[in-house]
Amino acid sequence: MQRNHKQLILNKGVEKYIFRYEEGQEGELLEALVAQANDSRTDFDWFDAAVLSFKLTQSLIGEADRILYDDVPDIFTPPVVESEDEE
């Protein structure tokens, strides 16, 4: 099974933080965000970790919606009815 490679990017001033991960490794990504926020050698702080974890959550919600609703028929779209007057 091939895994999807993903990344989260944060631009902060002149710094750019890129976190690459594979689908299914979101827990490890969150741990990496915590470790980076705890690292006093960088300007990456808890607010930055919160921003990226929020972006991750939005991404996961979008994926879940696609999985849940891709094969569901759209019952709210009215059917097209042809007029009897058309010839």
ZIDAFEN-V446480 format. One record per pair of residues at least 12 apart in sequence whose C-alpha atoms are under 10 Angstrom apart, sorted by the first residue. I is the first residue (numbers start at 1). GAP is how many residues later the second one is. Records with the same first field share a line. If there is no record, write none. Layout:
# ZIDAFEN-V446480
I: GAP + GAP
This chain:
# ZIDAFEN-V446480
2: 20 + 21
3: 18 + 19 + 20 + 21
4: 17 + 18 + 19 + 20
5: 15 + 16 + 17 + 18 + 19 + 20
6: 13 + 14 + 15 + 16 + 17 + 19 + 20
7: 12 + 13 + 14 + 15 + 16 + 22 + 49
8: 12 + 13 + 21 + 44 + 45 + 47 + 48
9: 43 + 46
10: 34 + 38 + 39 + 41 + 42
11: 37
12: 31 + 32 + 36
13: 30
15: 27 + 28 + 29
16: 28
17: 19 + 27 + 31
19: 13 + 14 + 33
23: 37
26: 27 + 30 + 31 + 34
29: 23 + 24 + 27
30: 19 + 20 + 22 + 23 + 26
32: 17
33: 12 + 13 + 15 + 16 + 17 + 19 + 20
34: 12 + 14 + 15 + 16 + 19
35: 14
36: 12 + 13
37: 12 + 13
